[in-house]
Amino acid sequence: MPMRNYLNVILTMILLALLGIGFLLYQTYKLNRDSLKYNVAKMVDETSDKIFVTTTQDTVFVESNGEKEPMGTVTGKICYPSQSIPPLTLYFKNVENGEIANMDTDLNQDTYELETVPGSYVAYAYIKGLDERPGGYTEFVPCGLTTDCTDHSLIEFKVVDDGLTSDIDVCDWYGAVVPEE
């Protein structure tokens, strides 16, 4: 009789171990499936193609209508008249349609890169949380940022499809004239 109880205990432990392994395999499968859906969604967010994602229980279908939204890239330096650069919100206003693209920067971030639709833009910035004393990419910047430079009007620049517009340096914090929101 004790041998039979011992055998029952061992079989019960083996059954519990198999159930545990089965549960772990199921969770891994579910995690991999969820991870695949997440990664596909992330790829869709990071691309400029118009992509449609549908899922069934076991399959992820990805289709594209072949259209690509035109995009260009703007890069530049970030300056601030202090030993450190505060966190900023950079604004890129399309002067043709009034739409604004923006991005936040981190403490002491001294460069930026933004992907946006083609058009004519002006660039300016505010310290995060403060709507006073804006900075911008103005005539003051290419003039040399000296007291001899007095023009603080924003410079219009072009963003082209698949192009890089560089040296749009947001460095004038001495009176940049920015548009009303």
TORKOL-4160 file (C-alpha; in steps of 0.2 Angstrom, whole numbers, padded with zeros to 4 digits, m for minus):
181
<pt num="1" X="0000" Y="0000" Z="0000"/>
<pt num="2" X="0013" Y="0013" Z="0004"/>
<pt num="3" X="0022" Y="0009" Z="m0013"/>
<pt num="4" X="0005" Y="0013" Z="m0022"/>
<pt num="5" X="0004" Y="0030" Z="m0013"/>
<pt num="6" X="0022" Y="0034" Z="m0017"/>
<pt num="7" X="0018" Y="0030" Z="m0035"/>
<pt num="8" X="0002" Y="0041" Z="m0035"/>
<pt num="9" X="0013" Y="0055" Z="m0028"/>
<pt num="10" X="0026" Y="0053" Z="m0042"/>
<pt num="11" X="0013" Y="0052" Z="m0055"/>
<pt num="12" X="0004" Y="0068" Z="m0048"/>
<pt num="13" X="0020" Y="0077" Z="m0048"/>
<pt num="14" X="0024" Y="0072" Z="m0066"/>
<pt num="15" X="0006" Y="0078" Z="m0071"/>
<pt num="16" X="0009" Y="0095" Z="m0063"/>
<pt num="17" X="0026" Y="0097" Z="m0071"/>
<pt num="18" X="0018" Y="0093" Z="m0088"/>
<pt num="19" X="0004" Y="0105" Z="m0085"/>
<pt num="20" X="0017" Y="0118" Z="m0080"/>
<pt num="21" X="0027" Y="0116" Z="m0095"/>
<pt num="22" X="0012" Y="0116" Z="m0106"/>
<pt num="23" X="0006" Y="0132" Z="m0098"/>
<pt num="24" X="0024" Y="0140" Z="m0101"/>
<pt num="25" X="0023" Y="0135" Z="m0119"/>
<pt num="26" X="0006" Y="0142" Z="m0121"/>
<pt num="27" X="0012" Y="0159" Z="m0113"/>
<pt num="28" X="0027" Y="0159" Z="m0124"/>
<pt num="29" X="0017" Y="0156" Z="m0140"/>
<pt num="30" X="0004" Y="0169" Z="m0135"/>
<pt num="31" X="0018" Y="0181" Z="m0131"/>
<pt num="32" X="0027" Y="0178" Z="m0148"/>
<pt num="33" X="0010" Y="0181" Z="m0156"/>
<pt num="34" X="0007" Y="0197" Z="m0147"/>
<pt num="35" X="0025" Y="0202" Z="m0150"/>
<pt num="36" X="0023" Y="0199" Z="m0168"/>
<pt num="37" X="0007" Y="0210" Z="m0169"/>
<pt num="38" X="0016" Y="0224" Z="m0159"/>
<pt num="39" X="0031" Y="0224" Z="m0170"/>
<pt num="40" X="0020" Y="0224" Z="m0186"/>
<pt num="41" X="0010" Y="0239" Z="m0178"/>
<pt num="42" X="0027" Y="0247" Z="m0174"/>
<pt num="43" X="0033" Y="0245" Z="m0192"/>
<pt num="44" X="0017" Y="0252" Z="m0199"/>
<pt num="45" X="0019" Y="0267" Z="m0188"/>
<pt num="46" X="0038" Y="0270" Z="m0193"/>
<pt num="47" X="0034" Y="0269" Z="m0212"/>
<pt num="48" X="0027" Y="0282" Z="m0223"/>
<pt num="49" X="0019" Y="0269" Z="m0234"/>
<pt num="50" X="0000" Y="0267" Z="m0232"/>
<pt num="51" X="m0001" Y="0249" Z="m0225"/>
<pt num="52" X="m0016" Y="0240" Z="m0219"/>
<pt num="53" X="m0014" Y="0226" Z="m0206"/>
<pt num="54" X="m0027" Y="0213" Z="m0203"/>
<pt num="55" X="m0026" Y="0198" Z="m0191"/>
<pt num="56" X="m0034" Y="0182" Z="m0189"/>
<pt num="57" X="m0031" Y="0170" Z="m0174"/>
<pt num="58" X="m0015" Y="0163" Z="m0181"/>
<pt num="59" X="m0010" Y="0175" Z="m0196"/>
<pt num="60" X="m0005" Y="0193" Z="m0198"/>
<pt num="61" X="m0009" Y="0200" Z="m0216"/>
<pt num="62" X="0000" Y="0216" Z="m0222"/>
<pt num="63" X="m0005" Y="0224" Z="m0237"/>
<pt num="64" X="0000" Y="0241" Z="m0245"/>
<pt num="65" X="m0009" Y="0251" Z="m0258"/>
<pt num="66" X="0008" Y="0256" Z="m0265"/>
<pt num="67" X="0006" Y="0274" Z="m0261"/>
<pt num="68" X="0020" Y="0283" Z="m0252"/>
<pt num="69" X="0017" Y="0299" Z="m0243"/>
<pt num="70" X="0031" Y="0311" Z="m0247"/>
<pt num="71" X="0042" Y="0315" Z="m0233"/>
<pt num="72" X="0058" Y="0325" Z="m0231"/>
<pt num="73" X="0071" Y="0327" Z="m0216"/>
<pt num="74" X="0076" Y="0343" Z="m0207"/>
<pt num="75" X="0091" Y="0343" Z="m0196"/>
<pt num="76" X="0101" Y="0356" Z="m0186"/>
<pt num="77" X="0109" Y="0362" Z="m0171"/>
<pt num="78" X="0100" Y="0368" Z="m0155"/>
<pt num="79" X="0108" Y="0382" Z="m0145"/>
<pt num="80" X="0104" Y="0391" Z="m0129"/>
<pt num="81" X="0112" Y="0406" Z="m0121"/>
<pt num="82" X="0117" Y="0396" Z="m0105"/>
<pt num="83" X="0129" Y="0382" Z="m0099"/>
<pt num="84" X="0115" Y="0370" Z="m0102"/>
<pt num="85" X="0101" Y="0368" Z="m0115"/>
<pt num="86" X="0084" Y="0366" Z="m0107"/>
<pt num="87" X="0071" Y="0353" Z="m0113"/>
<pt num="88" X="0063" Y="0362" Z="m0128"/>
<pt num="89" X="0048" Y="0360" Z="m0139"/>
<pt num="90" X="0053" Y="0363" Z="m0157"/>
<pt num="91" X="0040" Y="0369" Z="m0169"/>
<pt num="92" X="0041" Y="0368" Z="m0188"/>
<pt num="93" X="0026" Y="0378" Z="m0196"/>
<pt num="94" X="0022" Y="0375" Z="m0214"/>
<pt num="95" X="0019" Y="0393" Z="m0221"/>
<pt num="96" X="0009" Y="0386" Z="m0235"/>
<pt num="97" X="m0005" Y="0378" Z="m0226"/>
<pt num="98" X="m0002" Y="0383" Z="m0207"/>
<pt num="99" X="0001" Y="0365" Z="m0201"/>
<pt num="100" X="0013" Y="0363" Z="m0187"/>
<pt num="101" X="0025" Y="0348" Z="m0184"/>
<pt num="102" X="0033" Y="0348" Z="m0167"/>
<pt num="103" X="0045" Y="0338" Z="m0157"/>
<pt num="104" X="0052" Y="0338" Z="m0139"/>
<pt num="105" X="0070" Y="0338" Z="m0135"/>
<pt num="106" X="0079" Y="0332" Z="m0119"/>
<pt num="107" X="0090" Y="0342" Z="m0107"/>
<pt num="108" X="0107" Y="0347" Z="m0116"/>
<pt num="109" X="0101" Y="0340" Z="m0133"/>
<pt num="110" X="0111" Y="0350" Z="m0145"/>
<pt num="111" X="0105" Y="0343" Z="m0162"/>
<pt num="112" X="0089" Y="0337" Z="m0169"/>
<pt num="113" X="0081" Y="0328" Z="m0184"/>
<pt num="114" X="0063" Y="0328" Z="m0189"/>
<pt num="115" X="0054" Y="0320" Z="m0204"/>
<pt num="116" X="0040" Y="0330" Z="m0211"/>
<pt num="117" X="0030" Y="0332" Z="m0227"/>
<pt num="118" X="0038" Y="0343" Z="m0240"/>
<pt num="119" X="0034" Y="0362" Z="m0240"/>
<pt num="120" X="0040" Y="0379" Z="m0235"/>
<pt num="121" X="0043" Y="0380" Z="m0216"/>
<pt num="122" X="0049" Y="0391" Z="m0202"/>
<pt num="123" X="0057" Y="0384" Z="m0186"/>
<pt num="124" X="0056" Y="0391" Z="m0168"/>
<pt num="125" X="0056" Y="0384" Z="m0151"/>
<pt num="126" X="0050" Y="0387" Z="m0133"/>
<pt num="127" X="0056" Y="0380" Z="m0117"/>
<pt num="128" X="0045" Y="0366" Z="m0112"/>
<pt num="129" X="0031" Y="0373" Z="m0101"/>
<pt num="130" X="0035" Y="0391" Z="m0105"/>
<pt num="131" X="0026" Y="0401" Z="m0118"/>
<pt num="132" X="0038" Y="0416" Z="m0117"/>
<pt num="133" X="0054" Y="0421" Z="m0124"/>
<pt num="134" X="0055" Y="0410" Z="m0140"/>
<pt num="135" X="0070" Y="0405" Z="m0149"/>
<pt num="136" X="0071" Y="0402" Z="m0168"/>
<pt num="137" X="0080" Y="0399" Z="m0184"/>
<pt num="138" X="0081" Y="0418" Z="m0189"/>
<pt num="139" X="0092" Y="0430" Z="m0199"/>
<pt num="140" X="0102" Y="0432" Z="m0183"/>
<pt num="141" X="0109" Y="0415" Z="m0184"/>
<pt num="142" X="0118" Y="0415" Z="m0201"/>
<pt num="143" X="0123" Y="0433" Z="m0198"/>
<pt num="144" X="0134" Y="0426" Z="m0184"/>
<pt num="145" X="0124" Y="0429" Z="m0168"/>
<pt num="146" X="0133" Y="0445" Z="m0164"/>
<pt num="147" X="0127" Y="0462" Z="m0158"/>
<pt num="148" X="0130" Y="0468" Z="m0175"/>
<pt num="149" X="0116" Y="0457" Z="m0181"/>
<pt num="150" X="0099" Y="0465" Z="m0178"/>
<pt num="151" X="0086" Y="0455" Z="m0189"/>
<pt num="152" X="0077" Y="0442" Z="m0179"/>
<pt num="153" X="0064" Y="0437" Z="m0192"/>
<pt num="154" X="0062" Y="0419" Z="m0195"/>
<pt num="155" X="0070" Y="0412" Z="m0211"/>
<pt num="156" X="0059" Y="0402" Z="m0223"/>
<pt num="157" X="0067" Y="0385" Z="m0229"/>
<pt num="158" X="0061" Y="0371" Z="m0240"/>
<pt num="159" X="0058" Y="0353" Z="m0236"/>
<pt num="160" X="0058" Y="0342" Z="m0252"/>
<pt num="161" X="0052" Y="0324" Z="m0254"/>
<pt num="162" X="0066" Y="0311" Z="m0250"/>
<pt num="163" X="0078" Y="0326" Z="m0247"/>
<pt num="164" X="0088" Y="0332" Z="m0232"/>
<pt num="165" X="0087" Y="0350" Z="m0227"/>
<pt num="166" X="0101" Y="0354" Z="m0215"/>
<pt num="167" X="0109" Y="0368" Z="m0204"/>
<pt num="168" X="0092" Y="0374" Z="m0198"/>
<pt num="169" X="0099" Y="0379" Z="m0182"/>
<pt num="170" X="0087" Y="0385" Z="m0169"/>
<pt num="171" X="0099" Y="0397" Z="m0160"/>
<pt num="172" X="0092" Y="0414" Z="m0159"/>
<pt num="173" X="0085" Y="0417" Z="m0141"/>
<pt num="174" X="0087" Y="0436" Z="m0142"/>
<pt num="175" X="0071" Y="0441" Z="m0149"/>
<pt num="176" X="0065" Y="0429" Z="m0162"/>
<pt num="177" X="0049" Y="0435" Z="m0170"/>
<pt num="178" X="0038" Y="0419" Z="m0171"/>
<pt num="179" X="0020" Y="0417" Z="m0178"/>
<pt num="180" X="0005" Y="0418" Z="m0167"/>
<pt num="181" X="m0003" Y="0400" Z="m0164"/>
